[in-house]
């Protein structure tokens, strides 16, 4: 089970890494909002100055020359750079979680292979025990039956049934393990934050406008059906923002 310990160690570090990335994204948001506000104020002021210049005649109407200042343009470019950095950070966060999900899938497949190997070994051992018990039957019983069979007429069905002294015993064989991992229908609808098909126990969001509607217990940290109304993380956050206003 060493691979499970490795995965557990890897997962334990994941929350801290996600928290760090989310904190950086919040800082980028604050920085972006500040630069945007400054740029909007600067551009608004420059537009007002151009209007006054046109009205007073100090500025002639030449579309090629009427443009924002270099400072305003640089602020806009800076906003784009911050947005690009935030997108890159969000992509990195997604790839990080996706890598752990793929690693978990690999470990689950490995665990299933080990389970099937153990079941196959147990079935082989059980079959060997039955064969050994059959071969080790008392020789005297076999001899007496053989003698009786030799004395009986060796013709017709009686002779056929007496051949070999006794009928062959049926060896009970354990059914091989059935692989329940069926291919997923590409047309089957997906749900939950994980964007997977329906399986196991699921809970519905009580927000009628929820875009996802249904969630797996494990993905939202539930162990049993919640009492009363329940809202998914996205809808719950949206309601908190509305109440804060």
HUSULZI-V547759 format. One record per residue. N is the residue number from 1. OMEGA is omega in radians with two decimals (* if undefined). Layout:
n->N omega->OMEGA
n->N omega->OMEGA
//
This chain:
n->1 omega->-3.12
n->2 omega->-3.11
n->3 omega->3.08
n->4 omega->3.11
n->5 omega->3.11
n->6 omega->-3.14
n->7 omega->3.12
n->8 omega->3.11
n->9 omega->3.13
n->10 omega->-3.11
n->11 omega->-3.12
n->12 omega->3.14
n->13 omega->-3.06
n->14 omega->-3.12
n->15 omega->-3.14
n->16 omega->3.14
n->17 omega->3.11
n->18 omega->3.12
n->19 omega->3.12
n->20 omega->-3.14
n->21 omega->3.13
n->22 omega->3.10
n->23 omega->3.11
n->24 omega->3.12
n->25 omega->3.08
n->26 omega->3.10
n->27 omega->3.09
n->28 omega->3.10
n->29 omega->-3.14
n->30 omega->3.13
n->31 omega->-3.13
n->32 omega->3.13
n->33 omega->3.12
n->34 omega->-3.13
n->35 omega->3.13
n->36 omega->-3.14
n->37 omega->3.12
n->38 omega->-3.12
n->39 omega->3.12
n->40 omega->3.12
n->41 omega->3.13
n->42 omega->-3.11
n->43 omega->3.11
n->44 omega->3.11
n->45 omega->-3.14
n->46 omega->3.09
n->47 omega->3.11
n->48 omega->3.13
n->49 omega->3.12
n->50 omega->3.13
n->51 omega->3.13
n->52 omega->3.12
n->53 omega->3.11
n->54 omega->-3.12
n->55 omega->-3.13
n->56 omega->3.14
n->57 omega->3.13
n->58 omega->3.11
n->59 omega->3.08
n->60 omega->-3.10
n->61 omega->3.06
n->62 omega->-3.06
n->63 omega->-3.10
n->64 omega->-3.09
n->65 omega->-3.14
n->66 omega->-3.13
n->67 omega->-3.14
n->68 omega->-3.13
n->69 omega->3.11
n->70 omega->3.13
n->71 omega->3.13
n->72 omega->3.14
n->73 omega->3.14
n->74 omega->3.09
n->75 omega->3.11
n->76 omega->3.10
n->77 omega->3.11
n->78 omega->3.08
n->79 omega->3.13
n->80 omega->-3.14
n->81 omega->3.12
n->82 omega->3.12
n->83 omega->3.12
n->84 omega->3.13
n->85 omega->3.12
n->86 omega->3.11
n->87 omega->3.12
n->88 omega->3.13
n->89 omega->3.09
n->90 omega->3.10
n->91 omega->3.11
n->92 omega->3.12
n->93 omega->3.11
n->94 omega->3.14
n->95 omega->3.13
n->96 omega->3.13
n->97 omega->-3.13
n->98 omega->3.11
n->99 omega->3.11
n->100 omega->3.10
n->101 omega->3.11
n->102 omega->3.11
n->103 omega->3.10
n->104 omega->3.09
n->105 omega->3.12
n->106 omega->3.13
n->107 omega->3.12
n->108 omega->3.09
n->109 omega->3.12
n->110 omega->3.13
n->111 omega->3.11
n->112 omega->3.10
n->113 omega->3.11
n->114 omega->3.13
n->115 omega->-3.14
n->116 omega->3.10
n->117 omega->3.12
n->118 omega->3.13
n->119 omega->3.12
n->120 omega->3.11
n->121 omega->3.11
n->122 omega->3.12
n->123 omega->3.12
n->124 omega->3.12
n->125 omega->3.12
n->126 omega->3.12
n->127 omega->3.12
n->128 omega->3.12
n->129 omega->-3.14
n->130 omega->3.13
n->131 omega->3.14
n->132 omega->3.13
n->133 omega->-3.14
n->134 omega->-3.12
n->135 omega->-3.08
n->136 omega->3.11
n->137 omega->-3.12
n->138 omega->-3.12
n->139 omega->-3.10
n->140 omega->3.14
n->141 omega->3.13
n->142 omega->-3.12
n->143 omega->-3.10
n->144 omega->3.12
n->145 omega->3.13
n->146 omega->3.14
n->147 omega->3.13
n->148 omega->3.14
n->149 omega->3.13
n->150 omega->-3.12
n->151 omega->-3.11
n->152 omega->3.11
n->153 omega->-3.11
n->154 omega->3.11
n->155 omega->3.11
n->156 omega->-3.08
n->157 omega->-3.12
n->158 omega->3.14
n->159 omega->-3.13
n->160 omega->-3.09
n->161 omega->-3.13
n->162 omega->-3.08
n->163 omega->3.11
n->164 omega->3.05
n->165 omega->3.13
n->166 omega->3.10
n->167 omega->3.10
n->168 omega->3.13
n->169 omega->3.09
n->170 omega->-3.11
n->171 omega->3.13
n->172 omega->3.14
n->173 omega->3.10
n->174 omega->-3.12
n->175 omega->3.13
n->176 omega->-3.13
n->177 omega->-3.12
n->178 omega->3.12
n->179 omega->-3.07
n->180 omega->-3.12
n->181 omega->-3.08
n->182 omega->3.10
n->183 omega->-3.11
n->184 omega->3.10
n->185 omega->-3.11
n->186 omega->3.14
n->187 omega->-3.13
n->188 omega->-3.10
n->189 omega->3.13
n->190 omega->-3.09
n->191 omega->2.91
n->192 omega->3.11
n->193 omega->-3.12
n->194 omega->3.13
n->195 omega->3.12
n->196 omega->-3.14
n->197 omega->-3.13
n->198 omega->3.05
n->199 omega->3.09
n->200 omega->3.13
n->201 omega->-3.11
n->202 omega->-3.13
n->203 omega->-3.11
n->204 omega->3.07
n->205 omega->-3.10
n->206 omega->3.03
n->207 omega->-3.08
n->208 omega->3.13
n->209 omega->-3.13
n->210 omega->-3.10
n->211 omega->-3.08
n->212 omega->3.05
n->213 omega->-3.02
n->214 omega->-3.06
n->215 omega->3.04
n->216 omega->-3.12
n->217 omega->-3.05
n->218 omega->-3.07
n->219 omega->-3.13
n->220 omega->3.03
n->221 omega->3.12
n->222 omega->3.06
n->223 omega->3.11
n->224 omega->-3.12
n->225 omega->-3.14
n->226 omega->3.10
n->227 omega->-3.11
n->228 omega->-3.12
n->229 omega->-3.14
n->230 omega->3.14
n->231 omega->-3.14
n->232 omega->-3.13
n->233 omega->-3.11
n->234 omega->-3.12
n->235 omega->3.12
n->236 omega->3.12
n->237 omega->-3.14
n->238 omega->3.13
n->239 omega->3.11
n->240 omega->3.12
n->241 omega->-3.14
n->242 omega->3.11
n->243 omega->-3.14
n->244 omega->3.11
n->245 omega->*
//
